Structure formats: structure tokens, C-alpha cells
Amino acid sequence: MTPPLRRWLTPLVAVLASLAVLAGPNSATAAPAAAAPKPSGHEEDGEPPLITEAIDSANRNFLQAKAKLAKSQDRQRRLAAEVQAAQAELEALSPQVNQLAAQSYRTGRMGAMAMLLESNSPDSFVRRVNALDELNLLNAQRLAAINAVKNRAETAKIALDAEVREQEKQKNAMEREKVQAERALKLVGGLGFTGGLVDATSPVAKIGPGRTADGGWKAESCSENDPTTSGCITPRTLHAYKEVRRAGYTRFVGCYRPGGPWEHPKGKACDWSLQNSGFSPWHNNDTRKYGNDVAAFLIRNADRLGIYYVIWNRQIWFPATGWRSYSGPSNHTDHVHMSML
């Protein structure tokens, strides 16, 4: 390259260098992902949702969150490709800019005014002015356009990255909700045992008397009047009785019963009937659901009440083992049995 041409291109170096310095990515804050919709259906009637409804809702919310995340990730990949393409165009100009800068360093920087003053005639001077303006304008516009595309893509990608992170959290939350709902159904006996006729949640019971700091329970004697018979029950049994009724399960119940080796004569057990009076096996959805809900309340609050075991509908539940098949003197299809520690 001849010295006059190097001097003529010197201003271009300054233009390209200044534009490269000034151009840069902007930042934006993404709006957080919308919260997942709440379960709907059974609770619209003023009743708690069934556990099957909660599981269905949790699964739908998880699939929606997963699909939304996949869509955003696809947009994220496309924007990353746009950033790379724009960066490639900018890098294609780098060798020219670097070459001109190196030559300018070796030959000494010469501004546009010096180049113009070397003109031999007024016509030459005018031609050089026009050529310099056109070349600077053309390259400045090209570089600015590429930088604008790159900046837009980078700005959008920054926002989308935040959106994807938020949606990833939402998907994980929905997955945990789905797993918890499935565990909740397993806790109360599963779909086959309950028929799905059980509330998704239960009221939280107050902690019973005699619980120790390490989570154990102090021994108690039969010292309280039994509100269901003329016998006596322990303070912890009386507390559990009151909490079950406070939760809304107010059908017939019997606690103390003399004779036998189990908890009834010790004042540590109650039988929760499905009927308003007496005992009769479940025969419809109402009585089956009532028994399921009483059992679910006792199990979900076992640590707070001091539950020893629960028997219901041919199954027995212990805190350490969960539900097991039961075949005792009674098949317990007409009441929920509660034994206390």
C-alpha cells in the first residue's frame, strides 16, 4: 500500500475504532414468569379439593411450565445464534481495522486535514473531501448497523436468560408440587384404597400434651372424663378427640370401652363412626369419604397429636411402616379406629 493511500485511510481507522469503543450491550430486566394457576374444581363449591384434583392440577401445571420453558429455551438458542452471527461480521472487519492501525503506527498518524492539504489542486481537494466523506459514512453505517443488531440480540438474550432462569425455578416448583401431591395420596393409602375420595389437605391440629423436646411422648394415665362414655381417657386422647371435632368431623364417636387387651380400656383409643348415630359400614361416597378424611386428618397430624396407629377399611397405618393390610376381629369398614401413644 502506497503512503498516500495509507494517509488517506488513516481517518477510517479513527472512525472504526471510535465506533467499536462506543458500541456495547445494553441490559434489561425480564418480568418474572406468571404464577401457576391454582387448582380448580371441587373447591369451587366451598369444599376443599379432592386429592385426585390436586394431583391432576399439579401434573397439568408441571407440563405447562415445562412446555413454556422449552419454548423460551428455543428462543434463547435463536438469539444466541444472532449474537454469534453479528459478532462474526464484526470480527470480519477486525483484520482491516488492525492492518490500518498497524500501518498508521509505522508511518505516523495523519489526520484528514493533512491528507487534504496534500491535494495538488482545488479539484483534487474536492474529490478527496467527497471520497473521504463517502468512505467514512459507508463504513460507519455498516459498523453501526452490525453493532445495532448485535446489541439488540444481546439485550434480548439477557432478558431471555433471566426469563429462562425464572421459568426453570417455576418448573422445578411445579415438579415438587406434583411429587408432593403424589406422596400425599400415598400417605393416605393410595388411589385404590381411598377411591380418590379424600381431601387434598387437612386442618393443622394443635400439638397435644406431653410431647418432649426430642419429639417423644410422656406416658399418661386414664385421668380425664370421657365425653363419649362414662369412662376415662388420657389427656392426650381427650386433646385428639377435641381436635378431630374442631376439624369438622362431628359424627358419632366412642372412646373408652372396658375389657380387652388393647387401648380402649386404657383410655387411649376412639372409634370414629361414619354415621350420625351408631355404626354401619360405608355404603356410598359420602360415608367412604368421611372415613377417608378422618383417617387422613389423623395421619397428617400424627406427629402433633401422638398417634400410635390408625385402622380403617381393612387397613392399618403405623407411622414407621405406613399402610398395611389388616384382618382383626373387625374389618373396620364402619369406623376409623385411633390409638394414642
C-alpha positions as CSV (number, residue, x, y, z in Angstrom):
1,M,0.0,0.0,0.0
2,T,1.4,3.4,-1.0
3,P,2.0,6.2,1.6
4,P,-0.7,8.5,0.1
5,L,-3.2,5.7,0.3
6,R,-2.2,4.9,3.9
7,R,-2.6,8.6,4.8
8,W,-6.0,8.7,3.0
9,L,-7.2,5.6,5.0
10,T,-6.0,6.9,8.4
11,P,-9.3,8.7,9.2
12,L,-11.1,5.5,8.6
13,V,-9.1,3.8,11.4
14,A,-10.2,6.5,13.8
15,V,-13.9,6.2,12.7
16,L,-13.9,2.4,13.1
17,A,-12.1,2.4,16.4
18,S,-14.3,5.1,17.9
19,L,-17.5,3.2,16.9
20,A,-16.2,-0.1,18.3
21,V,-15.5,1.6,21.6
22,L,-18.8,3.3,21.8
23,A,-20.9,0.3,20.8
24,G,-21.7,-2.1,23.6
25,P,-24.5,-4.3,25.0
26,N,-27.3,-2.8,27.0
27,S,-29.1,-4.6,29.9
28,A,-32.7,-5.3,30.6
29,T,-34.7,-6.9,33.3
30,A,-37.1,-9.7,32.5
31,A,-40.5,-9.8,34.0
32,P,-40.9,-12.8,36.3
33,A,-42.8,-15.8,34.9
34,A,-46.5,-15.7,35.7
35,A,-47.5,-17.8,38.7
36,A,-49.0,-21.1,38.0
37,P,-52.9,-21.3,38.1
38,K,-54.4,-22.6,41.4
39,P,-56.2,-25.9,41.4
40,S,-59.8,-25.6,40.4
41,G,-62.9,-27.9,40.6
42,H,-64.1,-29.3,43.9
43,E,-63.2,-26.3,46.0
44,E,-65.4,-24.0,43.8
45,D,-68.3,-25.4,45.8
46,G,-66.8,-24.2,49.0
47,E,-65.2,-27.7,49.7
48,P,-61.5,-28.5,49.8
49,P,-60.3,-30.0,46.6
50,L,-60.1,-33.8,46.4
51,I,-56.5,-35.2,46.4
52,T,-57.1,-36.5,42.9
53,E,-57.9,-33.0,41.7
54,A,-54.8,-31.7,43.4
55,I,-52.7,-34.3,41.6
56,D,-54.3,-33.6,38.3
57,S,-53.7,-29.8,38.7
58,A,-50.1,-30.4,39.8
59,N,-49.5,-32.5,36.7
60,R,-51.1,-30.0,34.4
61,N,-49.1,-27.1,35.9
62,F,-45.9,-29.1,35.6
63,L,-46.5,-29.8,31.9
64,Q,-47.4,-26.2,31.2
65,A,-44.3,-24.9,33.0
66,K,-42.1,-27.5,31.1
67,A,-43.6,-26.5,27.7
68,K,-43.1,-22.8,28.4
69,L,-39.5,-23.3,29.5
70,A,-38.8,-25.3,26.3
71,K,-40.3,-22.5,24.2
72,S,-38.1,-19.9,25.9
73,Q,-35.0,-22.1,25.6
74,D,-35.6,-22.3,21.8
75,R,-35.8,-18.5,21.6
76,Q,-32.7,-18.4,23.7
77,R,-30.8,-20.5,21.2
78,R,-32.0,-18.5,18.3
79,L,-30.9,-15.2,19.9
80,A,-27.5,-16.7,20.8
81,A,-27.1,-17.6,17.1
82,E,-28.0,-14.0,16.1
83,V,-25.3,-12.7,18.6
84,Q,-22.8,-15.1,17.1
85,A,-23.6,-14.1,13.5
86,A,-23.3,-10.4,14.3
87,Q,-20.1,-11.0,16.2
88,A,-18.7,-12.9,13.2
89,E,-19.5,-9.9,10.9
90,L,-17.7,-7.5,13.3
91,E,-14.7,-9.8,13.5
92,A,-14.6,-9.9,9.7
93,L,-13.8,-6.2,9.8
94,S,-11.2,-6.6,12.5
95,P,-8.3,-7.6,10.2
96,Q,-8.9,-4.5,8.1
97,V,-9.0,-2.2,11.1
98,N,-6.0,-3.9,12.7
99,Q,-4.0,-3.7,9.5
100,L,-4.8,0.0,9.0
101,A,-4.0,0.7,12.6
102,A,-0.6,-1.1,12.3
103,Q,0.3,0.8,9.2
104,S,-0.7,4.1,10.8
105,Y,1.5,3.3,13.7
106,R,4.5,2.6,11.5
107,T,4.1,5.6,9.2
108,G,2.8,8.1,11.8
109,R,-0.8,9.1,12.3
110,M,-2.0,11.6,9.7
111,G,-5.4,13.3,10.1
112,A,-7.9,14.0,7.5
113,M,-6.8,17.7,7.3
114,A,-3.2,16.6,6.5
115,M,-4.4,14.3,3.7
116,L,-6.5,17.1,2.2
117,L,-3.7,19.6,2.3
118,E,-1.6,17.3,0.1
119,S,-4.0,17.9,-2.7
120,N,-2.3,19.4,-5.8
121,S,-5.3,21.3,-7.0
122,P,-8.7,22.6,-5.9
123,D,-10.4,19.8,-7.9
124,S,-8.2,17.2,-6.3
125,F,-9.0,18.7,-2.9
126,V,-12.8,18.5,-3.5
127,R,-12.6,14.9,-4.8
128,R,-10.6,13.8,-1.8
129,V,-13.1,15.5,0.5
130,N,-16.0,13.7,-1.2
131,A,-14.3,10.4,-1.2
132,L,-13.3,10.6,2.4
133,D,-16.8,11.6,3.5
134,E,-18.4,8.8,1.4
135,L,-16.0,6.1,2.7
136,N,-16.2,7.2,6.3
137,L,-20.0,7.3,6.1
138,L,-20.3,3.9,4.4
139,N,-18.1,2.1,6.9
140,A,-19.6,4.0,9.9
141,Q,-23.1,3.0,8.8
142,R,-22.1,-0.6,8.2
143,L,-20.3,-0.9,11.6
144,A,-23.2,0.8,13.4
145,A,-25.8,-1.4,11.7
146,I,-23.9,-4.6,12.7
147,N,-23.4,-3.3,16.3
148,A,-27.1,-2.4,16.5
149,V,-28.1,-6.0,15.5
150,K,-25.6,-7.4,18.0
151,N,-26.7,-5.1,20.8
152,R,-30.4,-5.9,20.2
153,A,-29.7,-9.6,20.2
154,E,-27.5,-9.4,23.3
155,T,-30.1,-7.2,25.1
156,A,-32.9,-9.6,24.2
157,K,-30.8,-12.6,25.2
158,I,-30.0,-11.0,28.6
159,A,-33.7,-10.6,29.3
160,L,-34.5,-14.1,28.0
161,D,-31.8,-15.6,30.1
162,A,-33.4,-14.1,33.2
163,E,-36.8,-15.4,31.9
164,V,-35.4,-18.9,31.4
165,R,-33.9,-18.9,34.9
166,E,-37.3,-17.9,36.4
167,Q,-39.1,-20.5,34.4
168,E,-36.6,-23.1,35.4
169,K,-37.5,-22.3,39.0
170,Q,-41.2,-22.4,38.2
171,K,-40.8,-25.8,36.5
172,N,-38.9,-27.2,39.5
173,A,-41.5,-25.8,41.9
174,M,-44.3,-27.4,39.8
175,E,-42.4,-30.7,39.8
176,R,-42.0,-30.6,43.6
177,E,-45.8,-29.8,43.9
178,K,-46.5,-32.8,41.7
179,V,-44.3,-35.1,43.7
180,Q,-45.8,-33.8,47.0
181,A,-49.3,-34.4,45.8
182,E,-48.4,-38.0,44.8
183,R,-46.8,-38.5,48.1
184,A,-49.9,-37.1,49.9
185,L,-52.1,-39.6,48.1
186,K,-49.7,-42.5,49.0
187,L,-49.7,-41.3,52.6
188,V,-53.4,-41.7,53.0
189,G,-53.5,-45.1,51.3
190,G,-53.4,-44.5,47.6
191,L,-56.0,-44.3,44.9
192,G,-57.2,-47.9,45.2
193,F,-57.7,-47.6,48.9
194,T,-59.4,-44.2,49.0
195,G,-61.0,-44.2,45.6
196,G,-59.7,-40.7,45.4
197,L,-62.5,-39.6,47.8
198,V,-60.3,-37.7,50.2
199,D,-59.5,-34.0,50.7
200,A,-56.1,-32.9,49.4
201,T,-55.3,-31.2,52.7
202,S,-56.4,-31.4,56.3
203,P,-56.6,-28.7,59.0
204,V,-53.5,-28.5,61.2
205,A,-54.0,-29.8,64.7
206,K,-52.7,-28.2,67.9
207,I,-49.8,-30.1,69.5
208,G,-51.0,-32.5,72.1
209,P,-49.9,-32.5,75.8
210,G,-46.9,-34.5,76.9
211,R,-44.6,-34.1,73.8
212,T,-41.0,-33.9,74.7
213,A,-38.3,-31.7,73.2
214,D,-36.9,-34.7,71.2
215,G,-40.3,-35.4,69.7
216,G,-41.2,-38.3,72.0
217,W,-44.3,-38.5,74.3
218,K,-44.5,-38.9,78.0
219,A,-46.5,-41.7,79.5
220,E,-50.1,-40.8,80.6
221,S,-52.7,-42.5,82.6
222,C,-56.5,-42.6,82.2
223,S,-57.3,-39.4,84.1
224,E,-59.8,-37.4,82.1
225,N,-63.6,-37.9,81.8
226,D,-64.5,-39.4,78.5
227,P,-67.0,-37.1,76.8
228,T,-68.4,-40.1,74.8
229,T,-69.0,-42.6,77.7
230,S,-68.9,-42.7,81.5
231,G,-65.3,-44.0,81.4
232,C,-62.0,-42.1,81.4
233,I,-59.4,-41.3,78.8
234,T,-55.8,-39.8,78.9
235,P,-55.2,-36.1,78.4
236,R,-53.7,-36.7,75.0
237,T,-56.7,-38.8,73.9
238,L,-59.0,-36.0,75.0
239,H,-56.9,-33.5,73.1
240,A,-57.1,-35.5,69.9
241,Y,-60.8,-36.0,70.3
242,K,-61.3,-32.3,70.6
243,E,-59.0,-31.6,67.6
244,V,-60.8,-34.1,65.4
245,R,-64.2,-32.5,66.2
246,R,-62.7,-29.0,65.8
247,A,-61.7,-30.0,62.3
248,G,-65.3,-30.7,61.5
249,Y,-65.6,-34.5,62.0
250,T,-68.5,-34.5,64.4
251,R,-70.4,-37.7,63.7
252,F,-70.8,-40.4,66.3
253,V,-67.7,-41.5,68.3
254,G,-67.0,-43.8,71.2
255,C,-63.7,-43.8,73.1
256,Y,-63.5,-45.7,76.4
257,R,-64.6,-49.3,76.5
258,P,-63.9,-51.7,79.4
259,G,-62.3,-55.1,78.9
260,G,-59.8,-56.4,76.3
261,P,-56.0,-56.1,76.0
262,W,-55.9,-53.1,73.7
263,E,-56.0,-49.3,74.0
264,H,-59.8,-48.7,74.6
265,P,-59.8,-49.8,78.3
266,K,-56.6,-47.7,78.8
267,G,-58.4,-44.6,77.6
268,K,-56.0,-44.4,74.7
269,A,-58.4,-45.0,71.7
270,C,-61.5,-43.7,70.0
271,D,-63.7,-45.1,67.2
272,W,-65.0,-42.5,64.7
273,S,-68.2,-43.7,63.2
274,L,-69.3,-42.9,59.6
275,Q,-72.9,-42.3,60.8
276,N,-74.5,-39.7,63.0
277,S,-75.5,-42.4,65.4
278,G,-74.4,-46.0,65.8
279,F,-72.0,-47.9,63.5
280,S,-72.7,-49.1,59.9
281,P,-70.3,-49.9,57.1
282,W,-69.7,-47.3,54.4
283,H,-72.1,-47.8,51.5
284,N,-71.8,-44.6,49.4
285,N,-69.3,-41.9,48.5
286,D,-70.3,-39.7,51.5
287,T,-69.6,-42.3,54.2
288,R,-66.5,-43.6,52.4
289,K,-65.1,-40.0,52.0
290,Y,-65.9,-39.2,55.7
291,G,-63.9,-42.2,56.8
292,N,-61.1,-41.4,54.4
293,D,-61.0,-37.8,55.6
294,V,-60.9,-38.7,59.3
295,A,-58.1,-41.1,58.7
296,A,-56.2,-38.6,56.6
297,F,-56.6,-35.9,59.3
298,L,-55.2,-38.3,62.0
299,I,-52.3,-39.4,59.8
300,R,-51.3,-35.9,58.6
301,N,-51.3,-34.7,62.2
302,A,-49.9,-37.9,63.7
303,D,-46.7,-36.2,64.9
304,R,-48.7,-33.3,66.5
305,L,-51.3,-35.5,68.2
306,G,-49.2,-38.5,69.3
307,I,-51.0,-41.1,67.1
308,Y,-49.9,-44.7,67.7
309,Y,-51.8,-46.3,64.8
310,V,-55.0,-45.9,62.7
311,I,-57.2,-48.7,61.4
312,W,-59.7,-48.1,58.6
313,N,-61.4,-50.1,55.9
314,R,-59.3,-53.3,56.3
315,Q,-56.0,-51.4,56.5
316,I,-53.8,-50.4,59.5
317,W,-51.4,-47.5,59.5
318,F,-48.3,-47.1,61.7
319,P,-46.0,-44.0,61.5
320,A,-43.0,-46.2,60.8
321,T,-44.4,-48.5,58.2
322,G,-47.4,-46.7,56.5
323,W,-50.5,-48.7,55.4
324,R,-50.7,-52.5,55.7
325,S,-53.4,-55.0,55.2
326,Y,-55.4,-55.6,58.4
327,S,-57.5,-58.7,59.3
328,G,-58.5,-58.4,63.0
329,P,-61.7,-59.1,64.9
330,S,-63.3,-56.2,63.0
331,N,-62.7,-55.2,59.4
332,H,-63.2,-51.5,60.4
333,T,-65.4,-50.6,57.4
334,D,-67.9,-48.9,59.7
335,H,-65.5,-46.7,61.7
336,V,-62.0,-45.3,61.9
337,H,-60.0,-46.5,64.9
338,M,-57.5,-44.2,66.6
339,S,-54.9,-45.4,69.1
340,M,-52.7,-43.0,71.0
341,L,-49.2,-43.2,72.4
